[in-house]
Amino acid sequence: MVKISIIASDLSSSGAGRWGGAVRPFLLSQALQKLGCEVEIVGFVNQNIPTNISQTSLPIVAIPSNKYYPRFLVSAKQLLDKITGDIIYAYKLKPTSFGLALVKKMQTSRPVFLDIDDWELSWYGGDNWKYRPNIKQLARDIFKPEGALRQPDYPFYLKWIEGFVSKADRVTLHNQFLQKRFGGIYLPNGKDTNLFDPAKYNPQISRTRYGFDNYRILMFPGAPRPYKGVEDVLIALDNLNQPDLRLAIVGGSPYDDYDRQLMEKWGRWIIKMPKYPPTVMPEIVAAAHIIVVPQRDTPEAQAQFPLKLTDGMAMAKPIIATKVGDIPKIVGDTGYLVDPSSPAQIAAQIELIFNNLTEANNRGMKARERCIKYYSIDGMANILSDLIKI
């Protein structure tokens, strides 16, 4: 049996732990387990590991992280000592995952895979980011206890690590933007379509259970951030001004107070829901009439595969999404596509769906069929089966 160690740079609730294990490294783990591989996840935590991850059956090794050099080197050694896999699979193009995987490769000659699910530099301006400090600033960045160059994943190092992608034995990524930039094998996110199966859930029971009986529900099952376009949906609801429409935001943002800003301006339209374990999410999504994925046209959005899409597709929901990145390719003709940053188009599609709900639900069933065919855990396993034969 092949053992694979997945390295995650951040297992905390703002990293790979934010959805209880329903994000990329755990999807990779599920697909690899289907192939009969033994899988462990090894990663850093800056806080206690989320309970809903630590209670999974998947072996997880959490290393408390010293956030700054030189103390971080102690944490790095602890992580390297815990990697036991025959294949090392680095999740994210970061020094704290891929960089350490390459160190382990030098120590052991074990093959290294790299999975890229974001363009990390996009959070800092992409190719426009430059490090040009004056002498004083350089000294502060080096010698201050929390100086910029003491941060292992500072943009300077993120840019540097991009030059080492060719050192990986295999590279996987989940969209065309990343593939054009870094090469590699297209490995789209898969959904557990047996768990996310609309036949197992009654939408009306879900709506009653979660207090949605009197509303027509649009749902955003994710962490809102400005580039994700939630504001455009709320502006559309303002324009429609129909009192029974609501946007349910599930989970909220672990990054900042953006949720509060949305509530202050558009609270009348928002139903704020807490985080739920992955096993409960199908029941939550079942309560929606429409899933919205309103990404704006930014580098961050272009480099992503929104997991909300396959939530909605697997549960046979009508989906309103924007023509950004790979979204049109993912949904094909099974969704309702609009231009990015276009509240008027979103409003028009909301009206179209509710005026033709039977046809919209039929389109949702086609979305589920497409999800099973192209975007399931089984589909991920089929692609990975060839990659691990090295």
VOKEVEX-128952 format. One record per residue (C-alpha): residue number from 1; residue in three letters; chain; y, x, z. Coordinates in Angstrom, 1 decimal. Example, Ala and Ser with C-alpha at 12.3 -4.5 7.8 and 13.67 -1.06 7.14 Angstrom:
! residues 2
ATOM   resi   resn   chain       yy       xx       zz
ATOM      1    ala       A     -4.5     12.3      7.8
ATOM      2    ser       A     -1.1     13.7      7.1
//
This chain:
! residues 390
ATOM   resi   resn   chain       yy       xx       zz
ATOM      1    met       A      0.0      0.0      0.0
ATOM      2    val       A      3.4      1.3     -1.0
ATOM      3    lys       A      6.0      1.4      1.9
ATOM      4    ile       A      9.6      1.0      1.0
ATOM      5    ser       A     12.6      1.7      3.3
ATOM      6    ile       A     15.7     -0.2      2.4
ATOM      7    ile       A     18.9      1.5      3.7
ATOM      8    ala       A     21.8     -0.8      4.6
ATOM      9    ser       A     25.1      0.7      5.6
ATOM     10    asp       A     26.0     -2.3      7.7
ATOM     11    leu       A     23.6     -4.7      9.4
ATOM     12    ser       A     26.3     -6.4     11.5
ATOM     13    ser       A     27.6     -9.9     11.2
ATOM     14    ser       A     30.3     -8.8      8.8
ATOM     15    gly       A     27.8     -6.9      6.7
ATOM     16    ala       A     24.2     -7.6      5.6
ATOM     17    gly       A     23.7     -9.7      8.8
ATOM     18    arg       A     26.4    -12.3      8.0
ATOM     19    trp       A     24.1    -15.0      6.6
ATOM     20    gly       A     21.1    -14.3      8.8
ATOM     21    gly       A     19.3    -12.3      6.2
ATOM     22    ala       A     20.1    -14.5      3.1
ATOM     23    val       A     21.8    -11.6      1.3
ATOM     24    arg       A     20.8     -9.0     -1.2
ATOM     25    pro       A     18.7     -6.5      0.9
ATOM     26    phe       A     16.7     -9.3      2.3
ATOM     27    leu       A     16.1    -10.9     -1.1
ATOM     28    leu       A     14.9     -7.5     -2.3
ATOM     29    ser       A     12.6     -7.3      0.7
ATOM     30    gln       A     11.1    -10.7     -0.1
ATOM     31    ala       A     10.5     -9.8     -3.7
ATOM     32    leu       A      8.9     -6.5     -2.7
ATOM     33    gln       A      6.7     -8.2     -0.2
ATOM     34    lys       A      5.4    -10.5     -2.9
ATOM     35    leu       A      4.2     -7.4     -4.7
ATOM     36    gly       A      2.2     -6.4     -1.6
ATOM     37    cys       A      4.7     -3.7     -0.5
ATOM     38    glu       A      5.3     -2.9      3.1
ATOM     39    val       A      9.1     -3.1      3.7
ATOM     40    glu       A     11.4     -2.0      6.4
ATOM     41    ile       A     15.2     -2.2      6.6
ATOM     42    val       A     17.0      0.7      8.3
ATOM     43    gly       A     20.7      0.5      8.8
ATOM     44    phe       A     23.8      0.9     11.0
ATOM     45    val       A     25.3     -1.6     13.4
ATOM     46    asn       A     28.8     -1.3     15.0
ATOM     47    gln       A     27.9     -4.1     17.3
ATOM     48    asn       A     24.7     -5.9     18.5
ATOM     49    ile       A     22.5     -6.9     15.6
ATOM     50    pro       A     22.7    -10.6     14.9
ATOM     51    thr       A     19.9    -12.6     16.6
ATOM     52    asn       A     18.9    -14.5     13.5
ATOM     53    ile       A     18.1    -11.1     11.8
ATOM     54    ser       A     16.4     -9.4     14.8
ATOM     55    gln       A     14.0    -12.4     15.1
ATOM     56    thr       A     12.8    -12.2     11.5
ATOM     57    ser       A      9.3    -10.9     10.8
ATOM     58    leu       A     10.7     -8.1      8.7
ATOM     59    pro       A     10.8     -4.7     10.5
ATOM     60    ile       A     14.4     -3.8     11.1
ATOM     61    val       A     15.6     -0.5     12.6
ATOM     62    ala       A     19.2     -0.8     13.7
ATOM     63    ile       A     21.0      2.5     14.5
ATOM     64    pro       A     24.2      2.2     16.6
ATOM     65    ser       A     26.9      3.8     14.5
ATOM     66    asn       A     29.6      6.3     15.5
ATOM     67    lys       A     32.3      5.2     13.1
ATOM     68    tyr       A     34.0      8.5     12.5
ATOM     69    tyr       A     33.2     12.1     11.7
ATOM     70    pro       A     32.0     14.3     13.3
ATOM     71    arg       A     30.2     11.9     15.7
ATOM     72    phe       A     28.9      9.9     12.7
ATOM     73    leu       A     26.6     12.8     11.8
ATOM     74    val       A     24.6     12.1     15.0
ATOM     75    ser       A     24.1      8.5     13.9
ATOM     76    ala       A     23.2      9.7     10.4
ATOM     77    lys       A     20.5     12.0     11.7
ATOM     78    gln       A     19.1      9.2     13.8
ATOM     79    leu       A     18.9      7.0     10.7
ATOM     80    leu       A     17.3      9.8      8.5
ATOM     81    asp       A     14.6     10.3     11.2
ATOM     82    lys       A     13.7      6.6     11.1
ATOM     83    ile       A     13.1      6.4      7.3
ATOM     84    thr       A      9.3      6.3      6.8
ATOM     85    gly       A      9.0      4.7      3.3
ATOM     86    asp       A      7.3      6.2      0.3
ATOM     87    ile       A     10.3      5.0     -1.7
ATOM     88    ile       A     13.8      5.0     -0.3
ATOM     89    tyr       A     15.9      2.0     -1.6
ATOM     90    ala       A     19.6      2.4     -0.9
ATOM     91    tyr       A     21.6     -0.8     -0.8
ATOM     92    lys       A     25.2     -0.3     -1.9
ATOM     93    leu       A     26.8      2.7     -3.6
ATOM     94    lys       A     28.2      4.2     -0.4
ATOM     95    pro       A     27.8      7.5      1.3
ATOM     96    thr       A     26.4      5.7      4.4
ATOM     97    ser       A     23.5      4.3      2.3
ATOM     98    phe       A     23.0      6.1     -1.0
ATOM     99    gly       A     24.4      9.4      0.2
ATOM    100    leu       A     21.9      9.5      3.1
ATOM    101    ala       A     19.1      8.4      0.8
ATOM    102    leu       A     19.8     11.5     -1.4
ATOM    103    val       A     19.8     13.7      1.7
ATOM    104    lys       A     16.4     12.3      2.6
ATOM    105    lys       A     15.2     12.9     -1.0
ATOM    106    met       A     16.2     16.6     -0.6
ATOM    107    gln       A     14.3     16.8      2.6
ATOM    108    thr       A     11.1     15.0      1.5
ATOM    109    ser       A     11.1     14.7     -2.4
ATOM    110    arg       A     10.6     11.0     -2.0
ATOM    111    pro       A     12.0      8.9     -4.9
ATOM    112    val       A     15.3      7.1     -4.3
ATOM    113    phe       A     16.3      3.7     -5.8
ATOM    114    leu       A     19.9      2.5     -5.7
ATOM    115    asp       A     20.9     -1.1     -5.7
ATOM    116    ile       A     24.5     -1.8     -6.5
ATOM    117    asp       A     25.7     -5.3     -5.7
ATOM    118    asp       A     29.5     -4.6     -5.6
ATOM    119    trp       A     32.0     -2.2     -7.1
ATOM    120    glu       A     33.0     -0.8     -3.7
ATOM    121    leu       A     36.3      0.7     -5.1
ATOM    122    ser       A     37.3     -2.8     -6.3
ATOM    123    trp       A     38.4     -3.6     -2.7
ATOM    124    tyr       A     40.9     -0.8     -2.9
ATOM    125    gly       A     42.4     -1.3     -6.4
ATOM    126    gly       A     39.5      0.1     -8.5
ATOM    127    asp       A     40.3      2.9    -10.8
ATOM    128    asn       A     44.0      2.7     -9.8
ATOM    129    trp       A     43.2      4.0     -6.4
ATOM    130    lys       A     44.3      7.6     -5.9
ATOM    131    tyr       A     44.4      9.9     -2.9
ATOM    132    arg       A     47.6     12.0     -3.0
ATOM    133    pro       A     48.7     12.8      0.5
ATOM    134    asn       A     51.4     15.2      1.4
ATOM    135    ile       A     50.6     18.1      3.7
ATOM    136    lys       A     51.5     16.1      6.9
ATOM    137    gln       A     49.4     13.1      5.8
ATOM    138    leu       A     46.5     15.3      4.9
ATOM    139    ala       A     46.6     16.9      8.3
ATOM    140    arg       A     46.7     13.5     10.0
ATOM    141    asp       A     43.8     12.2      7.9
ATOM    142    ile       A     41.7     15.2      8.9
ATOM    143    phe       A     42.6     15.9     12.5
ATOM    144    lys       A     43.4     12.5     14.0
ATOM    145    pro       A     40.4     11.0     15.8
ATOM    146    glu       A     40.5      8.0     13.5
ATOM    147    gly       A     42.0      9.7     10.5
ATOM    148    ala       A     41.2      8.3      7.1
ATOM    149    leu       A     39.1     11.3      6.0
ATOM    150    arg       A     37.0     10.9      9.2
ATOM    151    gln       A     35.8      7.5      7.9
ATOM    152    pro       A     32.4      8.0      6.1
ATOM    153    asp       A     33.1      5.2      3.6
ATOM    154    tyr       A     36.8      5.9      3.0
ATOM    155    pro       A     37.7      5.3     -0.7
ATOM    156    phe       A     37.9      9.0     -1.4
ATOM    157    tyr       A     34.2      9.3     -0.6
ATOM    158    leu       A     33.4      6.0     -2.4
ATOM    159    lys       A     34.9      7.5     -5.6
ATOM    160    trp       A     33.1     10.8     -5.0
ATOM    161    ile       A     29.7      9.2     -4.5
ATOM    162    glu       A     29.9      7.3     -7.9
ATOM    163    gly       A     29.4     10.7     -9.5
ATOM    164    phe       A     25.9     10.9     -8.1
ATOM    165    val       A     24.4      7.7     -9.5
ATOM    166    ser       A     22.4      9.7    -12.0
ATOM    167    lys       A     20.5     11.3     -9.1
ATOM    168    ala       A     18.8      8.0     -8.3
ATOM    169    asp       A     15.3      7.6     -9.8
ATOM    170    arg       A     16.0      3.9    -10.5
ATOM    171    val       A     19.2      1.9    -10.4
ATOM    172    thr       A     19.3     -1.9    -10.1
ATOM    173    leu       A     22.3     -4.2    -10.3
ATOM    174    his       A     22.9     -7.9    -10.6
ATOM    175    asn       A     25.6     -8.4    -13.3
ATOM    176    gln       A     26.9     -7.1    -16.6
ATOM    177    phe       A     30.1     -5.7    -15.2
ATOM    178    leu       A     28.2     -3.3    -12.9
ATOM    179    gln       A     25.6     -2.5    -15.6
ATOM    180    lys       A     28.3     -1.5    -18.1
ATOM    181    arg       A     29.9      0.7    -15.5
ATOM    182    phe       A     26.8      2.4    -13.9
ATOM    183    gly       A     23.9      1.7    -16.3
ATOM    184    gly       A     20.6      0.7    -14.7
ATOM    185    ile       A     18.2     -2.3    -14.7
ATOM    186    tyr       A     19.5     -5.9    -14.5
ATOM    187    leu       A     18.0     -7.5    -11.4
ATOM    188    pro       A     19.7    -10.8    -10.7
ATOM    189    asn       A     19.7    -12.4     -7.3
ATOM    190    gly       A     16.7    -14.6     -6.7
ATOM    191    lys       A     16.5    -17.7     -4.6
ATOM    192    asp       A     13.5    -19.0     -2.6
ATOM    193    thr       A     13.1    -22.1     -4.7
ATOM    194    asn       A     10.2    -23.3     -2.5
ATOM    195    leu       A     12.6    -23.4      0.5
ATOM    196    phe       A     15.5    -24.6     -1.6
ATOM    197    asp       A     13.7    -27.6     -3.0
ATOM    198    pro       A     15.6    -30.9     -3.2
ATOM    199    ala       A     12.3    -32.9     -3.1
ATOM    200    lys       A     12.0    -31.8      0.6
ATOM    201    tyr       A     15.4    -33.2      1.7
ATOM    202    asn       A     17.1    -36.6      1.7
ATOM    203    pro       A     20.8    -36.2      0.9
ATOM    204    gln       A     21.8    -39.4      2.7
ATOM    205    ile       A     20.0    -38.3      5.9
ATOM    206    ser       A     21.7    -34.9      5.7
ATOM    207    arg       A     25.1    -36.6      5.2
ATOM    208    thr       A     24.6    -38.8      8.3
ATOM    209    arg       A     23.4    -35.9     10.4
ATOM    210    tyr       A     26.4    -33.8      9.6
ATOM    211    gly       A     29.0    -36.5      9.8
ATOM    212    phe       A     29.7    -36.9      6.0
ATOM    213    asp       A     28.8    -40.6      5.7
ATOM    214    asn       A     32.3    -41.7      4.8
ATOM    215    tyr       A     33.1    -38.9      2.4
ATOM    216    arg       A     32.4    -37.5     -1.1
ATOM    217    ile       A     31.6    -33.9     -0.3
ATOM    218    leu       A     32.5    -30.8     -2.2
ATOM    219    met       A     30.9    -27.8     -0.6
ATOM    220    phe       A     31.6    -24.1     -0.5
ATOM    221    pro       A     28.6    -22.5      1.3
ATOM    222    gly       A     30.1    -19.1      1.9
ATOM    223    ala       A     32.8    -16.9      3.4
ATOM    224    pro       A     36.2    -17.8      1.9
ATOM    225    arg       A     38.4    -15.0      0.7
ATOM    226    pro       A     41.5    -15.2     -1.5
ATOM    227    tyr       A     39.6    -14.0     -4.7
ATOM    228    lys       A     37.0    -16.7     -4.2
ATOM    229    gly       A     39.5    -19.4     -5.2
ATOM    230    val       A     39.0    -21.9     -2.4
ATOM    231    glu       A     42.8    -22.5     -2.5
ATOM    232    asp       A     42.5    -23.8     -6.1
ATOM    233    val       A     40.0    -26.4     -5.0
ATOM    234    leu       A     42.3    -27.5     -2.2
ATOM    235    ile       A     45.2    -27.7     -4.5
ATOM    236    ala       A     43.1    -29.9     -6.8
ATOM    237    leu       A     42.3    -32.2     -3.8
ATOM    238    asp       A     46.1    -32.4     -3.1
ATOM    239    asn       A     46.6    -33.4     -6.7
ATOM    240    leu       A     43.9    -36.0     -6.7
ATOM    241    asn       A     45.0    -37.3     -3.3
ATOM    242    gln       A     41.9    -39.4     -2.8
ATOM    243    pro       A     41.3    -39.9      1.0
ATOM    244    asp       A     37.5    -39.9      0.9
ATOM    245    leu       A     37.2    -36.4     -0.7
ATOM    246    arg       A     36.5    -33.4      1.5
ATOM    247    leu       A     35.7    -29.7      1.1
ATOM    248    ala       A     33.0    -28.6      3.5
ATOM    249    ile       A     33.3    -24.8      4.1
ATOM    250    val       A     30.0    -23.5      5.6
ATOM    251    gly       A     30.0    -20.4      7.7
ATOM    252    gly       A     33.6    -19.3      7.4
ATOM    253    ser       A     34.9    -15.8      7.0
ATOM    254    pro       A     33.7    -12.9      9.3
ATOM    255    tyr       A     36.4    -10.6      8.0
ATOM    256    asp       A     39.8    -12.0      9.0
ATOM    257    asp       A     41.7    -15.2      9.9
ATOM    258    tyr       A     41.8    -16.6      6.3
ATOM    259    asp       A     40.0    -19.7      7.5
ATOM    260    arg       A     42.9    -20.4      9.9
ATOM    261    gln       A     45.4    -20.0      7.1
ATOM    262    leu       A     43.5    -22.5      5.0
ATOM    263    met       A     43.3    -25.0      7.9
ATOM    264    glu       A     47.0    -24.8      8.6
ATOM    265    lys       A     47.9    -25.7      5.0
ATOM    266    trp       A     45.1    -27.9      3.9
ATOM    267    gly       A     43.4    -29.0      7.1
ATOM    268    arg       A     43.4    -32.7      6.0
ATOM    269    trp       A     40.9    -31.9      3.2
ATOM    270    ile       A     38.6    -29.4      5.0
ATOM    271    ile       A     35.5    -29.9      7.1
ATOM    272    lys       A     34.8    -26.6      8.8
ATOM    273    met       A     31.1    -26.0      9.5
ATOM    274    pro       A     29.6    -23.1     11.5
ATOM    275    lys       A     27.0    -20.6     10.2
ATOM    276    tyr       A     23.4    -21.8     10.0
ATOM    277    pro       A     20.2    -19.9      9.7
ATOM    278    pro       A     18.9    -19.5      6.1
ATOM    279    thr       A     16.1    -22.0      6.8
ATOM    280    val       A     18.6    -24.7      7.6
ATOM    281    met       A     20.9    -24.1      4.6
ATOM    282    pro       A     18.9    -26.2      2.1
ATOM    283    glu       A     19.4    -29.2      4.4
ATOM    284    ile       A     23.2    -28.5      4.5
ATOM    285    val       A     23.4    -28.1      0.7
ATOM    286    ala       A     21.5    -31.3      0.3
ATOM    287    ala       A     24.4    -33.1      1.9
ATOM    288    ala       A     26.9    -32.0     -0.8
ATOM    289    his       A     27.8    -34.1     -3.9
ATOM    290    ile       A     29.2    -31.0     -5.7
ATOM    291    ile       A     29.0    -27.3     -5.1
ATOM    292    val       A     32.2    -25.4     -5.9
ATOM    293    val       A     32.3    -21.7     -7.0
ATOM    294    pro       A     35.9    -21.2     -8.0
ATOM    295    gln       A     36.1    -17.4     -8.3
ATOM    296    arg       A     39.4    -16.0     -9.5
ATOM    297    asp       A     39.5    -13.4    -12.2
ATOM    298    thr       A     39.7    -10.2    -10.1
ATOM    299    pro       A     37.7     -6.9    -10.1
ATOM    300    glu       A     36.0     -8.0     -6.9
ATOM    301    ala       A     34.9    -11.3     -8.4
ATOM    302    gln       A     33.8     -9.8    -11.7
ATOM    303    ala       A     31.5     -7.4     -9.9
ATOM    304    gln       A     29.7    -10.1     -7.9
ATOM    305    phe       A     26.8    -12.5     -8.3
ATOM    306    pro       A     27.9    -15.5     -6.1
ATOM    307    leu       A     24.8    -16.6     -4.1
ATOM    308    lys       A     26.5    -20.0     -3.8
ATOM    309    leu       A     25.6    -20.6     -7.4
ATOM    310    thr       A     21.8    -20.3     -6.8
ATOM    311    asp       A     22.2    -22.4     -3.6
ATOM    312    gly       A     23.5    -25.2     -5.7
ATOM    313    met       A     21.2    -24.7     -8.7
ATOM    314    ala       A     18.1    -24.6     -6.6
ATOM    315    met       A     19.1    -27.8     -4.8
ATOM    316    ala       A     19.8    -29.5     -8.2
ATOM    317    lys       A     23.5    -30.1     -7.4
ATOM    318    pro       A     26.4    -30.5     -9.9
ATOM    319    ile       A     28.3    -27.2     -9.9
ATOM    320    ile       A     31.9    -26.6    -10.7
ATOM    321    ala       A     32.5    -22.9    -11.3
ATOM    322    thr       A     34.9    -20.7    -13.1
ATOM    323    lys       A     34.4    -18.6    -16.2
ATOM    324    val       A     34.5    -15.3    -14.4
ATOM    325    gly       A     32.0    -12.4    -14.6
ATOM    326    asp       A     28.4    -13.5    -15.1
ATOM    327    ile       A     28.9    -17.1    -13.9
ATOM    328    pro       A     28.8    -18.6    -17.4
ATOM    329    lys       A     25.6    -16.7    -18.2
ATOM    330    ile       A     24.0    -17.7    -14.9
ATOM    331    val       A     24.7    -21.4    -15.1
ATOM    332    gly       A     24.4    -21.7    -18.9
ATOM    333    asp       A     25.0    -25.3    -19.9
ATOM    334    thr       A     24.0    -26.7    -16.6
ATOM    335    gly       A     27.3    -26.4    -14.8
ATOM    336    tyr       A     30.9    -27.6    -15.2
ATOM    337    leu       A     32.9    -24.6    -16.1
ATOM    338    val       A     36.7    -24.2    -15.8
ATOM    339    asp       A     39.2    -21.4    -16.3
ATOM    340    pro       A     40.0    -19.3    -13.2
ATOM    341    ser       A     43.0    -20.3    -11.1
ATOM    342    ser       A     43.2    -23.7    -12.7
ATOM    343    pro       A     43.4    -26.5    -10.0
ATOM    344    ala       A     44.2    -29.1    -12.7
ATOM    345    gln       A     40.9    -28.3    -14.5
ATOM    346    ile       A     39.0    -28.4    -11.2
ATOM    347    ala       A     40.6    -31.8    -10.4
ATOM    348    ala       A     39.6    -33.1    -13.9
ATOM    349    gln       A     36.0    -32.0    -13.4
ATOM    350    ile       A     35.8    -33.6    -10.0
ATOM    351    glu       A     36.8    -36.9    -11.5
ATOM    352    leu       A     34.5    -36.5    -14.4
ATOM    353    ile       A     31.5    -35.9    -12.1
ATOM    354    phe       A     32.2    -38.8     -9.8
ATOM    355    asn       A     32.8    -41.1    -12.7
ATOM    356    asn       A     29.4    -40.1    -14.2
ATOM    357    leu       A     27.4    -39.1    -11.2
ATOM    358    thr       A     24.0    -40.0    -12.7
ATOM    359    glu       A     24.6    -37.7    -15.6
ATOM    360    ala       A     26.0    -35.0    -13.3
ATOM    361    asn       A     22.8    -35.2    -11.1
ATOM    362    asn       A     20.7    -34.9    -14.2
ATOM    363    arg       A     22.5    -31.8    -15.1
ATOM    364    gly       A     21.9    -30.5    -11.6
ATOM    365    met       A     18.1    -31.0    -12.2
ATOM    366    lys       A     18.4    -28.8    -15.3
ATOM    367    ala       A     20.2    -26.2    -13.2
ATOM    368    arg       A     17.2    -26.2    -10.8
ATOM    369    glu       A     14.9    -25.6    -13.7
ATOM    370    arg       A     17.1    -22.7    -14.9
ATOM    371    cys       A     17.1    -21.3    -11.4
ATOM    372    ile       A     13.3    -21.3    -11.2
ATOM    373    lys       A     13.0    -19.7    -14.6
ATOM    374    tyr       A     15.6    -16.9    -14.2
ATOM    375    tyr       A     16.9    -16.7    -10.7
ATOM    376    ser       A     14.0    -17.0     -8.2
ATOM    377    ile       A     12.4    -14.5     -5.8
ATOM    378    asp       A      9.4    -14.5     -8.2
ATOM    379    gly       A     11.7    -13.5    -11.0
ATOM    380    met       A     13.0    -10.5     -8.9
ATOM    381    ala       A      9.4     -9.5     -8.1
ATOM    382    asn       A      8.5     -9.5    -11.8
ATOM    383    ile       A     11.3     -7.0    -12.6
ATOM    384    leu       A     10.6     -4.8     -9.5
ATOM    385    ser       A      6.9     -4.6    -10.3
ATOM    386    asp       A      7.5     -2.3    -13.2
ATOM    387    leu       A     10.1     -0.2    -11.3
ATOM    388    ile       A      7.9      0.8     -8.3
ATOM    389    lys       A      5.2      2.2    -10.6
ATOM    390    ile       A      6.6      5.7    -10.6
//
